[in-house]
Amino acid sequence: MESALKPFRVLAYIVGVMLLVLVTCIVLRYGFGIEEPSKIVSPIHGFLYMLYLVATMNLGMKARWTWPYIVGVMLAGTVPLLSFVFERKVTRRVESELATAAAAA
């Protein structure tokens, strides 16, 4: 579970930043008619979001989360700034579970 946490954390931050960049590009595209940045950023964000989904699924399976929780964490990558909030929440949860498992062993 610990090995799956780091990729999740890294991708949560990257996806969060890229989503903010994408929102800025969308404002430029539809607000100011500047289309080029969104044509570049959109596919990059889409690819990184897919990696985020894989990392979330990997962590969720190793941590034995419920399906609604896994889907909720996955959807956090679609709302600006929410991936940062969920990254902290998930990290605390996993670290707590790891500490509990270590104390029990």
Biopython code that builds the backbone (N, CA, C, O; Angstrom):
import numpy as np
from Bio.PDB.StructureBuilder import StructureBuilder

atoms = [
    (1, "MET", "N", (0.837, -1.195, 0.000)),
    (1, "MET", "CA", (0.000, 0.000, 0.000)),
    (1, "MET", "C", (0.877, 1.251, 0.000)),
    (1, "MET", "O", (0.561, 2.244, -0.656)),
    (2, "GLU", "N", (1.975, 1.189, 0.741)),
    (2, "GLU", "CA", (2.868, 2.347, 0.807)),
    (2, "GLU", "C", (3.488, 2.662, -0.555)),
    (2, "GLU", "O", (3.712, 3.825, -0.891)),
    (3, "SER", "N", (3.762, 1.612, -1.334)),
    (3, "SER", "CA", (4.360, 1.817, -2.660)),
    (3, "SER", "C", (3.376, 2.457, -3.636)),
    (3, "SER", "O", (3.798, 3.085, -4.608)),
    (4, "ALA", "N", (2.083, 2.311, -3.397)),
    (4, "ALA", "CA", (1.071, 2.891, -4.275)),
    (4, "ALA", "C", (0.725, 4.325, -3.880)),
    (4, "ALA", "O", (0.132, 5.060, -4.670)),
    (5, "LEU", "N", (1.091, 4.724, -2.668)),
    (5, "LEU", "CA", (0.731, 6.063, -2.200)),
    (5, "LEU", "C", (1.513, 7.159, -2.917)),
    (5, "LEU", "O", (0.938, 8.180, -3.295)),
    (6, "LYS", "N", (2.813, 6.961, -3.108)),
    (6, "LYS", "CA", (3.634, 8.010, -3.712)),
    (6, "LYS", "C", (3.202, 8.349, -5.141)),
    (6, "LYS", "O", (3.052, 9.530, -5.454)),
    (7, "PRO", "N", (2.993, 7.352, -6.030)),
    (7, "PRO", "CA", (2.517, 7.707, -7.377)),
    (7, "PRO", "C", (1.173, 8.427, -7.351)),
    (7, "PRO", "O", (0.932, 9.343, -8.137)),
    (8, "PHE", "N", (0.299, 7.999, -6.434)),
    (8, "PHE", "CA", (-0.991, 8.672, -6.313)),
    (8, "PHE", "C", (-0.803, 10.131, -5.926)),
    (8, "PHE", "O", (-1.418, 11.016, -6.521)),
    (9, "ARG", "N", (0.044, 10.388, -4.932)),
    (9, "ARG", "CA", (0.265, 11.758, -4.471)),
    (9, "ARG", "C", (0.842, 12.639, -5.573)),
    (9, "ARG", "O", (0.387, 13.762, -5.788)),
    (10, "VAL", "N", (1.843, 12.118, -6.263)),
    (10, "VAL", "CA", (2.480, 12.883, -7.342)),
    (10, "VAL", "C", (1.464, 13.194, -8.432)),
    (10, "VAL", "O", (1.369, 14.333, -8.890)),
    (11, "LEU", "N", (0.711, 12.194, -8.844)),
    (11, "LEU", "CA", (-0.259, 12.409, -9.920)),
    (11, "LEU", "C", (-1.416, 13.296, -9.477)),
    (11, "LEU", "O", (-1.959, 14.042, -10.292)),
    (12, "ALA", "N", (-1.804, 13.233, -8.214)),
    (12, "ALA", "CA", (-2.868, 14.117, -7.728)),
    (12, "ALA", "C", (-2.446, 15.579, -7.854)),
    (12, "ALA", "O", (-3.237, 16.424, -8.274)),
    (13, "TYR", "N", (-1.203, 15.876, -7.489)),
    (13, "TYR", "CA", (-0.708, 17.247, -7.631)),
    (13, "TYR", "C", (-0.582, 17.653, -9.096)),
    (13, "TYR", "O", (-0.989, 18.749, -9.481)),
    (14, "ILE", "N", (-0.024, 16.772, -9.901)),
    (14, "ILE", "CA", (0.155, 17.099, -11.317)),
    (14, "ILE", "C", (-1.188, 17.320, -11.995)),
    (14, "ILE", "O", (-1.357, 18.285, -12.741)),
    (15, "VAL", "N", (-2.146, 16.432, -11.741)),
    (15, "VAL", "CA", (-3.472, 16.572, -12.349)),
    (15, "VAL", "C", (-4.159, 17.840, -11.852)),
    (15, "VAL", "O", (-4.836, 18.520, -12.622)),
    (16, "GLY", "N", (-3.990, 18.160, -10.578)),
    (16, "GLY", "CA", (-4.577, 19.393, -10.043)),
    (16, "GLY", "C", (-4.024, 20.632, -10.713)),
    (16, "GLY", "O", (-4.776, 21.536, -11.077)),
    (17, "VAL", "N", (-2.713, 20.677, -10.878)),
    (17, "VAL", "CA", (-2.083, 21.823, -11.537)),
    (17, "VAL", "C", (-2.496, 21.888, -13.004)),
    (17, "VAL", "O", (-2.827, 22.955, -13.521)),
    (18, "MET", "N", (-2.473, 20.730, -13.671)),
    (18, "MET", "CA", (-2.850, 20.712, -15.088)),
    (18, "MET", "C", (-4.313, 21.101, -15.293)),
    (18, "MET", "O", (-4.655, 21.722, -16.299)),
    (19, "LEU", "N", (-5.170, 20.741, -14.352)),
    (19, "LEU", "CA", (-6.572, 21.142, -14.474)),
    (19, "LEU", "C", (-6.713, 22.653, -14.349)),
    (19, "LEU", "O", (-7.515, 23.261, -15.058)),
    (20, "LEU", "N", (-5.949, 23.259, -13.463)),
    (20, "LEU", "CA", (-5.976, 24.721, -13.353)),
    (20, "LEU", "C", (-5.450, 25.377, -14.633)),
    (20, "LEU", "O", (-5.992, 26.381, -15.096)),
    (21, "VAL", "N", (-4.393, 24.796, -15.193)),
    (21, "VAL", "CA", (-3.858, 25.309, -16.468)),
    (21, "VAL", "C", (-4.905, 25.143, -17.567)),
    (21, "VAL", "O", (-5.099, 26.042, -18.385)),
    (22, "LEU", "N", (-5.576, 23.997, -17.586)),
    (22, "LEU", "CA", (-6.607, 23.746, -18.598)),
    (22, "LEU", "C", (-7.766, 24.733, -18.475)),
    (22, "LEU", "O", (-8.262, 25.234, -19.484)),
    (23, "VAL", "N", (-8.192, 25.010, -17.266)),
    (23, "VAL", "CA", (-9.277, 25.985, -17.065)),
    (23, "VAL", "C", (-8.841, 27.360, -17.587)),
    (23, "VAL", "O", (-9.628, 28.069, -18.215)),
    (24, "THR", "N", (-7.597, 27.724, -17.325)),
    (24, "THR", "CA", (-7.074, 28.991, -17.847)),
    (24, "THR", "C", (-7.085, 28.996, -19.370)),
    (24, "THR", "O", (-7.445, 29.994, -19.994)),
    (25, "CYS", "N", (-6.683, 27.864, -19.968)),
    (25, "CYS", "CA", (-6.682, 27.763, -21.435)),
    (25, "CYS", "C", (-8.095, 27.848, -22.009)),
    (25, "CYS", "O", (-8.304, 28.422, -23.078)),
    (26, "ILE", "N", (-9.053, 27.278, -21.299)),
    (26, "ILE", "CA", (-10.439, 27.344, -21.759)),
    (26, "ILE", "C", (-10.958, 28.778, -21.694)),
    (26, "ILE", "O", (-11.693, 29.217, -22.578)),
    (27, "VAL", "N", (-10.574, 29.505, -20.644)),
    (27, "VAL", "CA", (-10.949, 30.926, -20.552)),
    (27, "VAL", "C", (-10.327, 31.699, -21.708)),
    (27, "VAL", "O", (-10.979, 32.546, -22.319)),
    (28, "LEU", "N", (-9.063, 31.405, -22.002)),
    (28, "LEU", "CA", (-8.408, 32.068, -23.137)),
    (28, "LEU", "C", (-9.110, 31.734, -24.449)),
    (28, "LEU", "O", (-9.285, 32.599, -25.307)),
    (29, "ARG", "N", (-9.512, 30.469, -24.597)),
    (29, "ARG", "CA", (-10.134, 30.037, -25.850)),
    (29, "ARG", "C", (-11.495, 30.675, -26.067)),
    (29, "ARG", "O", (-11.755, 31.264, -27.116)),
    (30, "TYR", "N", (-12.362, 30.555, -25.069)),
    (30, "TYR", "CA", (-13.732, 31.035, -25.256)),
    (30, "TYR", "C", (-13.942, 32.483, -24.852)),
    (30, "TYR", "O", (-14.908, 33.115, -25.282)),
    (31, "GLY", "N", (-13.043, 33.015, -24.028)),
    (31, "GLY", "CA", (-13.181, 34.404, -23.619)),
    (31, "GLY", "C", (-12.435, 35.371, -24.517)),
    (31, "GLY", "O", (-12.864, 36.509, -24.709)),
    (32, "PHE", "N", (-11.310, 34.913, -25.071)),
    (32, "PHE", "CA", (-10.455, 35.811, -25.833)),
    (32, "PHE", "C", (-10.128, 35.307, -27.236)),
    (32, "PHE", "O", (-9.414, 35.976, -27.983)),
    (33, "GLY", "N", (-10.637, 34.145, -27.595)),
    (33, "GLY", "CA", (-10.419, 33.609, -28.936)),
    (33, "GLY", "C", (-9.026, 33.062, -29.190)),
    (33, "GLY", "O", (-8.638, 32.887, -30.345)),
    (34, "ILE", "N", (-8.270, 32.790, -28.144)),
    (34, "ILE", "CA", (-6.920, 32.225, -28.285)),
    (34, "ILE", "C", (-7.034, 30.708, -28.116)),
    (34, "ILE", "O", (-7.155, 30.213, -26.995)),
    (35, "GLU", "N", (-6.996, 29.977, -29.225)),
    (35, "GLU", "CA", (-7.283, 28.547, -29.193)),
    (35, "GLU", "C", (-6.057, 27.653, -29.006)),
    (35, "GLU", "O", (-6.198, 26.534, -28.511)),
    (36, "GLU", "N", (-4.883, 28.098, -29.377)),
    (36, "GLU", "CA", (-3.704, 27.230, -29.405)),
    (36, "GLU", "C", (-3.355, 26.586, -28.061)),
    (36, "GLU", "O", (-3.088, 25.385, -28.026)),
    (37, "PRO", "N", (-3.347, 27.340, -26.945)),
    (37, "PRO", "CA", (-2.957, 26.690, -25.678)),
    (37, "PRO", "C", (-3.870, 25.516, -25.295)),
    (37, "PRO", "O", (-3.386, 24.494, -24.807)),
    (38, "SER", "N", (-5.170, 25.653, -25.510)),
    (38, "SER", "CA", (-6.066, 24.562, -25.125)),
    (38, "SER", "C", (-5.874, 23.337, -26.011)),
    (38, "SER", "O", (-6.101, 22.212, -25.566)),
    (39, "LYS", "N", (-5.456, 23.543, -27.265)),
    (39, "LYS", "CA", (-5.198, 22.407, -28.148)),
    (39, "LYS", "C", (-3.988, 21.606, -27.688)),
    (39, "LYS", "O", (-3.894, 20.407, -27.952)),
    (40, "ILE", "N", (-3.073, 22.261, -27.008)),
    (40, "ILE", "CA", (-1.874, 21.584, -26.503)),
    (40, "ILE", "C", (-2.130, 20.978, -25.121)),
    (40, "ILE", "O", (-1.759, 19.832, -24.865)),
    (41, "VAL", "N", (-2.758, 21.738, -24.244)),
    (41, "VAL", "CA", (-2.921, 21.318, -22.853)),
    (41, "VAL", "C", (-3.986, 20.232, -22.694)),
    (41, "VAL", "O", (-3.832, 19.347, -21.852)),
    (42, "SER", "N", (-5.051, 20.281, -23.476)),
    (42, "SER", "CA", (-6.149, 19.319, -23.319)),
    (42, "SER", "C", (-5.706, 17.866, -23.425)),
    (42, "SER", "O", (-6.017, 17.080, -22.530)),
    (43, "PRO", "N", (-4.990, 17.468, -24.484)),
    (43, "PRO", "CA", (-4.582, 16.059, -24.554)),
    (43, "PRO", "C", (-3.571, 15.666, -23.475)),
    (43, "PRO", "O", (-3.572, 14.525, -23.011)),
    (44, "ILE", "N", (-2.718, 16.595, -23.078)),
    (44, "ILE", "CA", (-1.746, 16.303, -22.021)),
    (44, "ILE", "C", (-2.487, 16.047, -20.709)),
    (44, "ILE", "O", (-2.199, 15.085, -19.996)),
    (45, "HIS", "N", (-3.441, 16.920, -20.405)),
    (45, "HIS", "CA", (-4.231, 16.736, -19.187)),
    (45, "HIS", "C", (-5.012, 15.425, -19.245)),
    (45, "HIS", "O", (-5.088, 14.708, -18.247)),
    (46, "GLY", "N", (-5.585, 15.109, -20.391)),
    (46, "GLY", "CA", (-6.344, 13.868, -20.528)),
    (46, "GLY", "C", (-5.480, 12.645, -20.263)),
    (46, "GLY", "O", (-5.906, 11.719, -19.572)),
    (47, "PHE", "N", (-4.274, 12.638, -20.805)),
    (47, "PHE", "CA", (-3.354, 11.523, -20.582)),
    (47, "PHE", "C", (-2.970, 11.412, -19.105)),
    (47, "PHE", "O", (-2.976, 10.321, -18.535)),
    (48, "LEU", "N", (-2.638, 12.542, -18.498)),
    (48, "LEU", "CA", (-2.250, 12.534, -17.089)),
    (48, "LEU", "C", (-3.417, 12.133, -16.194)),
    (48, "LEU", "O", (-3.216, 11.468, -15.177)),
    (49, "TYR", "N", (-4.632, 12.528, -16.560)),
    (49, "TYR", "CA", (-5.807, 12.129, -15.780)),
    (49, "TYR", "C", (-6.001, 10.617, -15.845)),
    (49, "TYR", "O", (-6.388, 10.004, -14.851)),
    (50, "MET", "N", (-5.738, 10.011, -16.993)),
    (50, "MET", "CA", (-5.836, 8.554, -17.099)),
    (50, "MET", "C", (-4.814, 7.878, -16.183)),
    (50, "MET", "O", (-5.118, 6.866, -15.552)),
    (51, "LEU", "N", (-3.610, 8.435, -16.112)),
    (51, "LEU", "CA", (-2.609, 7.898, -15.187)),
    (51, "LEU", "C", (-3.066, 8.052, -13.740)),
    (51, "LEU", "O", (-2.845, 7.166, -12.914)),
    (52, "TYR", "N", (-3.705, 9.181, -13.437)),
    (52, "TYR", "CA", (-4.257, 9.413, -12.098)),
    (52, "TYR", "C", (-5.311, 8.365, -11.759)),
    (52, "TYR", "O", (-5.361, 7.866, -10.635)),
    (53, "LEU", "N", (-6.150, 8.038, -12.734)),
    (53, "LEU", "CA", (-7.171, 7.010, -12.500)),
    (53, "LEU", "C", (-6.535, 5.660, -12.194)),
    (53, "LEU", "O", (-6.987, 4.945, -11.299)),
    (54, "VAL", "N", (-5.493, 5.314, -12.932)),
    (54, "VAL", "CA", (-4.796, 4.046, -12.696)),
    (54, "VAL", "C", (-4.147, 4.049, -11.309)),
    (54, "VAL", "O", (-4.236, 3.060, -10.582)),
    (55, "ALA", "N", (-3.504, 5.142, -10.946)),
    (55, "ALA", "CA", (-2.861, 5.240, -9.635)),
    (55, "ALA", "C", (-3.892, 5.167, -8.511)),
    (55, "ALA", "O", (-3.643, 4.546, -7.477)),
    (56, "THR", "N", (-5.035, 5.792, -8.709)),
    (56, "THR", "CA", (-6.104, 5.745, -7.713)),
    (56, "THR", "C", (-6.638, 4.332, -7.569)),
    (56, "THR", "O", (-6.848, 3.853, -6.455)),
    (57, "MET", "N", (-6.857, 3.663, -8.693)),
    (57, "MET", "CA", (-7.354, 2.294, -8.655)),
    (57, "MET", "C", (-6.347, 1.380, -7.964)),
    (57, "MET", "O", (-6.727, 0.540, -7.149)),
    (58, "ASN", "N", (-5.075, 1.540, -8.284)),
    (58, "ASN", "CA", (-4.021, 0.739, -7.670)),
    (58, "ASN", "C", (-4.014, 0.925, -6.152)),
    (58, "ASN", "O", (-3.995, -0.051, -5.402)),
    (59, "LEU", "N", (-4.029, 2.174, -5.708)),
    (59, "LEU", "CA", (-4.025, 2.457, -4.275)),
    (59, "LEU", "C", (-5.306, 1.953, -3.617)),
    (59, "LEU", "O", (-5.269, 1.363, -2.537)),
    (60, "GLY", "N", (-6.428, 2.189, -4.272)),
    (60, "GLY", "CA", (-7.709, 1.754, -3.717)),
    (60, "GLY", "C", (-7.801, 0.249, -3.547)),
    (60, "GLY", "O", (-8.343, -0.234, -2.553)),
    (61, "MET", "N", (-7.279, -0.491, -4.506)),
    (61, "MET", "CA", (-7.294, -1.955, -4.401)),
    (61, "MET", "C", (-6.359, -2.437, -3.285)),
    (61, "MET", "O", (-6.708, -3.336, -2.519)),
    (62, "LYS", "N", (-5.187, -1.839, -3.202)),
    (62, "LYS", "CA", (-4.243, -2.245, -2.154)),
    (62, "LYS", "C", (-4.744, -1.870, -0.760)),
    (62, "LYS", "O", (-4.514, -2.599, 0.205)),
    (63, "ALA", "N", (-5.430, -0.731, -0.658)),
    (63, "ALA", "CA", (-5.951, -0.276, 0.629)),
    (63, "ALA", "C", (-7.324, -0.876, 0.938)),
    (63, "ALA", "O", (-7.859, -0.676, 2.028)),
    (64, "ARG", "N", (-7.886, -1.602, -0.011)),
    (64, "ARG", "CA", (-9.204, -2.246, 0.140)),
    (64, "ARG", "C", (-10.315, -1.234, 0.452)),
    (64, "ARG", "O", (-11.130, -1.424, 1.355)),
    (65, "TRP", "N", (-10.310, -0.154, -0.334)),
    (65, "TRP", "CA", (-11.367, 0.838, -0.195)),
    (65, "TRP", "C", (-12.653, 0.313, -0.819)),
    (65, "TRP", "O", (-12.637, -0.625, -1.615)),
    (66, "THR", "N", (-13.756, 0.932, -0.446)),
    (66, "THR", "CA", (-15.032, 0.608, -1.086)),
    (66, "THR", "C", (-15.067, 1.250, -2.470)),
    (66, "THR", "O", (-14.358, 2.221, -2.733)),
    (67, "TRP", "N", (-15.899, 0.699, -3.346)),
    (67, "TRP", "CA", (-16.004, 1.260, -4.700)),
    (67, "TRP", "C", (-16.491, 2.702, -4.702)),
    (67, "TRP", "O", (-15.955, 3.514, -5.456)),
    (68, "PRO", "N", (-17.481, 3.054, -3.892)),
    (68, "PRO", "CA", (-17.888, 4.476, -3.897)),
    (68, "PRO", "C", (-16.749, 5.418, -3.501)),
    (68, "PRO", "O", (-16.641, 6.517, -4.046)),
    (69, "TYR", "N", (-15.908, 5.004, -2.569)),
    (69, "TYR", "CA", (-14.787, 5.852, -2.165)),
    (69, "TYR", "C", (-13.769, 5.976, -3.300)),
    (69, "TYR", "O", (-13.265, 7.066, -3.569)),
    (70, "ILE", "N", (-13.470, 4.863, -3.958)),
    (70, "ILE", "CA", (-12.534, 4.899, -5.089)),
    (70, "ILE", "C", (-13.050, 5.831, -6.178)),
    (70, "ILE", "O", (-12.299, 6.655, -6.700)),
    (71, "VAL", "N", (-14.319, 5.704, -6.519)),
    (71, "VAL", "CA", (-14.904, 6.558, -7.565)),
    (71, "VAL", "C", (-14.891, 8.018, -7.129)),
    (71, "VAL", "O", (-14.637, 8.903, -7.946)),
    (72, "GLY", "N", (-15.160, 8.281, -5.857)),
    (72, "GLY", "CA", (-15.121, 9.653, -5.351)),
    (72, "GLY", "C", (-13.740, 10.273, -5.477)),
    (72, "GLY", "O", (-13.606, 11.435, -5.859)),
    (73, "VAL", "N", (-12.705, 9.488, -5.150)),
    (73, "VAL", "CA", (-11.337, 9.985, -5.281)),
    (73, "VAL", "C", (-11.010, 10.207, -6.750)),
    (73, "VAL", "O", (-10.337, 11.179, -7.095)),
    (74, "MET", "N", (-11.475, 9.321, -7.614)),
    (74, "MET", "CA", (-11.244, 9.495, -9.055)),
    (74, "MET", "C", (-11.900, 10.774, -9.560)),
    (74, "MET", "O", (-11.297, 11.522, -10.330)),
    (75, "LEU", "N", (-13.114, 11.024, -9.134)),
    (75, "LEU", "CA", (-13.836, 12.219, -9.582)),
    (75, "LEU", "C", (-13.239, 13.504, -9.021)),
    (75, "LEU", "O", (-13.483, 14.584, -9.561)),
    (76, "ALA", "N", (-12.465, 13.404, -7.953)),
    (76, "ALA", "CA", (-11.822, 14.590, -7.388)),
    (76, "ALA", "C", (-10.873, 15.237, -8.393)),
    (76, "ALA", "O", (-10.592, 16.432, -8.300)),
    (77, "GLY", "N", (-10.386, 14.466, -9.338)),
    (77, "GLY", "CA", (-9.499, 15.011, -10.363)),
    (77, "GLY", "C", (-10.216, 15.798, -11.439)),
    (77, "GLY", "O", (-9.577, 16.335, -12.343)),
    (78, "THR", "N", (-11.538, 15.874, -11.355)),
    (78, "THR", "CA", (-12.301, 16.607, -12.365)),
    (78, "THR", "C", (-12.755, 17.981, -11.883)),
    (78, "THR", "O", (-13.292, 18.762, -12.668)),
    (79, "VAL", "N", (-12.548, 18.283, -10.612)),
    (79, "VAL", "CA", (-12.977, 19.558, -10.045)),
    (79, "VAL", "C", (-11.731, 20.354, -9.650)),
    (79, "VAL", "O", (-10.914, 19.866, -8.869)),
    (80, "PRO", "N", (-11.575, 21.568, -10.175)),
    (80, "PRO", "CA", (-10.388, 22.354, -9.829)),
    (80, "PRO", "C", (-10.201, 22.467, -8.312)),
    (80, "PRO", "O", (-11.151, 22.734, -7.577)),
    (81, "LEU", "N", (-8.986, 22.264, -7.870)),
    (81, "LEU", "CA", (-8.532, 22.335, -6.482)),
    (81, "LEU", "C", (-8.940, 21.139, -5.620)),
    (81, "LEU", "O", (-8.349, 20.933, -4.560)),
    (82, "LEU", "N", (-9.917, 20.357, -6.032)),
    (82, "LEU", "CA", (-10.381, 19.244, -5.201)),
    (82, "LEU", "C", (-9.358, 18.110, -5.131)),
    (82, "LEU", "O", (-9.306, 17.390, -4.133)),
    (83, "SER", "N", (-8.554, 17.943, -6.165)),
    (83, "SER", "CA", (-7.545, 16.884, -6.109)),
    (83, "SER", "C", (-6.517, 17.159, -5.014)),
    (83, "SER", "O", (-5.976, 16.222, -4.428)),
    (84, "PHE", "N", (-6.244, 18.429, -4.734)),
    (84, "PHE", "CA", (-5.315, 18.778, -3.658)),
    (84, "PHE", "C", (-5.913, 18.410, -2.293)),
    (84, "PHE", "O", (-5.221, 17.889, -1.418)),
    (85, "VAL", "N", (-7.196, 18.689, -2.134)),
    (85, "VAL", "CA", (-7.884, 18.377, -0.880)),
    (85, "VAL", "C", (-7.920, 16.863, -0.665)),
    (85, "VAL", "O", (-7.616, 16.375, 0.424)),
    (86, "PHE", "N", (-8.289, 16.133, -1.703)),
    (86, "PHE", "CA", (-8.385, 14.681, -1.577)),
    (86, "PHE", "C", (-7.011, 14.037, -1.419)),
    (86, "PHE", "O", (-6.894, 12.995, -0.774)),
    (87, "GLU", "N", (-5.986, 14.627, -1.988)),
    (87, "GLU", "CA", (-4.640, 14.075, -1.808)),
    (87, "GLU", "C", (-4.282, 14.079, -0.333)),
    (87, "GLU", "O", (-3.758, 13.090, 0.179)),
    (88, "ARG", "N", (-4.555, 15.168, 0.351)),
    (88, "ARG", "CA", (-4.265, 15.250, 1.794)),
    (88, "ARG", "C", (-5.124, 14.265, 2.572)),
    (88, "ARG", "O", (-4.634, 13.570, 3.462)),
    (89, "LYS", "N", (-6.411, 14.211, 2.230)),
    (89, "LYS", "CA", (-7.338, 13.313, 2.935)),
    (89, "LYS", "C", (-6.919, 11.852, 2.758)),
    (89, "LYS", "O", (-6.899, 11.090, 3.724)),
    (90, "VAL", "N", (-6.589, 11.466, 1.538)),
    (90, "VAL", "CA", (-6.196, 10.088, 1.251)),
    (90, "VAL", "C", (-4.861, 9.771, 1.921)),
    (90, "VAL", "O", (-4.696, 8.686, 2.479)),
    (91, "THR", "N", (-3.911, 10.700, 1.876)),
    (91, "THR", "CA", (-2.611, 10.470, 2.496)),
    (91, "THR", "C", (-2.765, 10.241, 3.995)),
    (91, "THR", "O", (-2.161, 9.320, 4.545)),
    (92, "ARG", "N", (-3.557, 11.059, 4.652)),
    (92, "ARG", "CA", (-3.789, 10.868, 6.085)),
    (92, "ARG", "C", (-4.434, 9.519, 6.367)),
    (92, "ARG", "O", (-4.065, 8.833, 7.320)),
    (93, "ARG", "N", (-5.388, 9.147, 5.543)),
    (93, "ARG", "CA", (-6.089, 7.879, 5.738)),
    (93, "ARG", "C", (-5.131, 6.696, 5.571)),
    (93, "ARG", "O", (-5.122, 5.782, 6.397)),
    (94, "VAL", "N", (-4.340, 6.712, 4.526)),
    (94, "VAL", "CA", (-3.414, 5.605, 4.269)),
    (94, "VAL", "C", (-2.333, 5.557, 5.340)),
    (94, "VAL", "O", (-2.002, 4.473, 5.822)),
    (95, "GLU", "N", (-1.779, 6.693, 5.723)),
    (95, "GLU", "CA", (-0.761, 6.707, 6.766)),
    (95, "GLU", "C", (-1.321, 6.207, 8.092)),
    (95, "GLU", "O", (-0.625, 5.523, 8.842)),
    (96, "SER", "N", (-2.572, 6.545, 8.384)),
    (96, "SER", "CA", (-3.223, 6.049, 9.595)),
    (96, "SER", "C", (-3.388, 4.536, 9.539)),
    (96, "SER", "O", (-3.138, 3.844, 10.525)),
    (97, "GLU", "N", (-3.810, 4.022, 8.383)),
    (97, "GLU", "CA", (-3.971, 2.574, 8.226)),
    (97, "GLU", "C", (-2.627, 1.860, 8.335)),
    (97, "GLU", "O", (-2.542, 0.778, 8.916)),
    (98, "LEU", "N", (-1.570, 2.466, 7.775)),
    (98, "LEU", "CA", (-0.239, 1.865, 7.874)),
    (98, "LEU", "C", (0.257, 1.855, 9.314)),
    (98, "LEU", "O", (0.862, 0.877, 9.755)),
    (99, "ALA", "N", (0.005, 2.930, 10.048)),
    (99, "ALA", "CA", (0.413, 2.994, 11.449)),
    (99, "ALA", "C", (-0.345, 1.975, 12.296)),
    (99, "ALA", "O", (0.230, 1.351, 13.188)),
    (100, "THR", "N", (-1.630, 1.811, 12.014)),
    (100, "THR", "CA", (-2.439, 0.833, 12.724)),
    (100, "THR", "C", (-1.940, -0.590, 12.447)),
    (100, "THR", "O", (-1.847, -1.414, 13.357)),
    (101, "ALA", "N", (-1.623, -0.864, 11.189)),
    (101, "ALA", "CA", (-1.112, -2.191, 10.815)),
    (101, "ALA", "C", (0.242, -2.455, 11.454)),
    (101, "ALA", "O", (0.521, -3.577, 11.876)),
    (102, "ALA", "N", (1.086, -1.431, 11.529)),
    (102, "ALA", "CA", (2.409, -1.596, 12.139)),
    (102, "ALA", "C", (2.299, -1.826, 13.642)),
    (102, "ALA", "O", (3.061, -2.604, 14.216)),
    (103, "ALA", "N", (1.343, -1.143, 14.275)),
    (103, "ALA", "CA", (1.151, -1.314, 15.720)),
    (103, "ALA", "C", (0.578, -2.703, 16.033)),
    (103, "ALA", "O", (0.889, -3.290, 17.069)),
    (104, "ALA", "N", (-0.245, -3.210, 15.143)),
    (104, "ALA", "CA", (-0.845, -4.536, 15.349)),
    (104, "ALA", "C", (0.166, -5.653, 15.128)),
    (104, "ALA", "O", (0.024, -6.747, 15.675)),
    (105, "ALA", "N", (1.182, -5.372, 14.328)),
    (105, "ALA", "CA", (2.174, -6.420, 14.024)),
    (105, "ALA", "C", (3.259, -6.504, 15.033)),
    (105, "ALA", "O", (4.158, -7.336, 14.905)),
]
sb = StructureBuilder()
sb.init_structure("model")
sb.init_model(0)
sb.init_chain("A")
sb.init_seg("    ")
for serial, (resi, resn, name, xyz) in enumerate(atoms, 1):
    if name == "N":
        sb.init_residue(resn, " ", resi, " ")
    sb.init_atom(name, np.array(xyz, "f"), 0.0, 1.0, " ", f" {name:<3s}", serial, name[0])
structure = sb.get_structure()
